[in-house]
Amino acid sequence: MTLDARQAPALENMLNETRTFPPSTDFAAQANAHQELIDQAQTDRLEFWAEQARKHVTWKVPFTKTLDWSNPPFATWFEDGKLNAAYNAVDRHVAAGNGDRVALHFEGEPGDTRSVTYADLQREVSRAANALAALGVQTGDRVVIYLPMIVEAVVAMLACARIGAAHSVVFGGFSADALRSRIADAGAKLVITADGGYRRGRATALKPAVDEALSGETPVEKVVVVRRTGQDTDWTDGRDVWWHDLVEAADIEHTPVWVDAEHPLFILYTSGTTGNPKGILHTTGGYLTQTAYTHYNVFDLKAETDVYWCTADIGWITGHSYVVYGPLLNGATQVIYEGTPDTPHQGRWWEIIEKYKVSLFYTAPTAIRTCMKWGEDIPGKYDLTSLRVLGSVGESINPEAWMWYRRVIGGDNAPIVDTWWQTETGAIMISPLPGLTSTKPGSAQRPLPGISAEVVNDNAEAVPNGSGGYLVLNEPWPSMLRGIWGDPQRYIDTYWSRFKDLYFAGDGAKKDDDGDVWLLGRVDDVMNVSGHRLSTMEIESALVSHEAVAEAAVVGASDDTTGQAVVAFVILREDHAALAQSEEGSAQVQETLRAHVAKEIGPIAKPRTILVVPELPKTRSGKIMRRLLRDVAENRAVGDATTLADSSVMDLIADGLSARG
Ligand code: WT7
């Protein structure tokens, strides 16, 4: 794992970026975050976090200890405090007299809408909690949630939290196989799903994937099914239960289960450098503290007046932290939208912003680039003047997209917050603070108050300003992952072994002359496609599980829209090799393998390009040199190939590819 040629062009581009955008005096005057916040965190970091935990979270039993770091890398935060996540997200707002405030403006893809107040949410979550308990779910159990972006998804997560059962949300775009392995790893007792959801103007089934995932041996006893599309659904009597039957019959009063601060809140699976996904474990007190604190300060939330919208699906960490927990803890009013940005037309997002007067908007660079491609007259048709803060997450935002976002969407006025974080960090770590930071197009800039990060070289030494290296976190933080579900050793090996006593995030970064951080992309075998994390190994093993494939190597090649795109190089087995000789046969092989990857992992993992090659470039020790394949995939002159076991391999690959054109 070294910083290689891949980072060089990005580095140079970013070195040339010198524009800065100071906050307006008006914005600064009303901002939630002040210089004081930074000063307090610097004076006494732990006391600062204790204060945030008291300010943003309501405790049933107050904590007396802030951090225990006596057994690194296993941290506990606010350990002796007791609380409940759903109570914090819902009930306390009702108790404070804000029950009539809208929590969720739901916008279904077909155009159906529903507004849910905090009082409504309290009733729904309580009923769902009673229903789950009646089905035998207990504190400490795991529940898998496989739902579209509908109100019930939020209710289901909070109902689990209310009884102290950990939820594990699996993105609705993942396959039955992916669902099966996550259910097995988490040991889930119950699955909450729907008949289907609406995507691109069609009802897309979800339940069949659950049925397939549960065939054979499974820890799952019950499946709760939300009726969303009304499509025909196979039914397993005794196992399957309709959500509406269950919840409508349940009592609207439920006493939250008060759990310890370190009680598991959820497990979320994410791809790593090796084959099987890791169950990232988050606990309650620290996670809630940091998601609420960051949502309040980074988005400058004014709960009484703002309308917030984060476009992420609840299947990702962004949906957990910035659709469910952060905003609801802060009593925000937010929009949730079920569908795609271009259904039924390419102005759908901007129409939603106009309709609900969205003031705080959070999305991903890939979406911004897609909208750029569609043309600025599309957002130009809508009134976007309600917007006052724009957020970005998932990958570095290139300066062109940043400038477009600011000018076309933000009216040349709304500050942009480029937020760096990960599934593992649980909440935003590096970001401008609107009202305080002079923003720079393309830089996430500074660790937030209370967070400590550094860019280091191979020897774990901090690099000077103006240089690149690895981004590390050198102090524990409240919302840090507490481990990998069921595998403490893998937690140590994956995150804490590259550099002694430092959490290594997997990203390359650079500090500019002001000390601001610029993210340069992953330095490991993890790809970032449309802000979603995919593992090269996982896709390679999906490919070789197909009978036609002898060997496979996958790389992330840069792509104008999706950031990176999956490009696969495959060697076919001899009995299938003839297939790829003709153009037609080779197109067929590509389609078959793309469909196979979609089935094994999910459509998001489908390679954009599959190249059939006679050999793969390997070092003498047998390691595939992905760097060279990336050169091929990105149409560059192939770099230094002298460490290859067989240096003619790259010629073979090039010849084969040019022969077919
Ligand atoms: C990886 C984490 C955090 C929610 C979405 C993705 C990349 C994330 C940024 C950013 C540059 C970013 C990193 C990171 N990333 N945000 N603002 N600038 N890179 O969560 O799937 O856990 O992926 O996304 O490479 O390591 P995730």
Boltz pocket constraint, residues with backbone or C-beta under 6 A from the ligand:
constraints:
  - pocket:
      binder: B
      contacts: [[A, 270], [A, 317], [A, 318], [A, 392], [A, 393], [A, 394], [A, 395], [A, 396], [A, 397], [A, 418], [A, 419], [A, 420], [A, 421], [A, 422], [A, 423], [A, 424], [A, 430], [A, 444], [A, 505], [A, 506], [A, 507], [A, 519], [A, 521], [A, 522], [A, 528], [A, 531], [A, 532], [A, 533]]
      max_distance: 6.0
